[in-house]
Amino acid sequence: MFHEAAFAEVSGETTATPLARTTATELCMLAALVPVMVSNIAVKYNRKIYASDASLGLGAVVPSETSEKVARALWRGSDKRGCYTQL
């Protein structure tokens, strides 16, 4: 992108120029990721935690209040499943 911009600046004309595929891909990625780059996603942890029943029948969800420290630990380990999960 910087190469294309430098070339357009040297020519001094305001004309449309064809972009290389790599430059077009870079611009598409930038357009998709800019909202994430300028967003503040730092939020406090929700102190309400939930447990769900994994039965094939009806199932259930149970909420409970906890401290922010416990909620943080559970959230950080929530992507781990199986015998390695230590709660």
QUICORTA-V171870 format. One record per residue. N is the residue number from 1. RES is the residue in one letter. PSI is psi as a letter, one per 40 degrees, with the letter a starting at -180 (none if undefined). Layout:
[[N	RES	PSI] [N	RES	PSI]]
This chain:
[[1	M	d] [2	F	d] [3	H	d] [4	E	d] [5	A	d] [6	A	d] [7	F	d] [8	A	d] [9	E	d] [10	V	d] [11	S	d] [12	G	e] [13	E	i] [14	T	g] [15	T	i] [16	A	h] [17	T	i] [18	P	i] [19	L	i] [20	A	i] [21	R	d] [22	T	d] [23	T	d] [24	A	d] [25	T	d] [26	E	d] [27	L	d] [28	C	d] [29	M	d] [30	L	d] [31	A	d] [32	A	d] [33	L	e] [34	V	d] [35	P	d] [36	V	d] [37	M	d] [38	V	e] [39	S	i] [40	N	h] [41	I	e] [42	A	h] [43	V	i] [44	K	i] [45	Y	i] [46	N	h] [47	R	e] [48	K	h] [49	I	i] [50	Y	i] [51	A	h] [52	S	i] [53	D	h] [54	A	f] [55	S	i] [56	L	e] [57	G	b] [58	L	d] [59	G	i] [60	A	i] [61	V	h] [62	V	h] [63	P	i] [64	S	i] [65	E	i] [66	T	i] [67	S	i] [68	E	d] [69	K	d] [70	V	d] [71	A	d] [72	R	d] [73	A	d] [74	L	d] [75	W	d] [76	R	d] [77	G	e] [78	S	e] [79	D	e] [80	K	h] [81	R	i] [82	G	a] [83	C	e] [84	Y	e] [85	T	h] [86	Q	h] [87	L	none]]
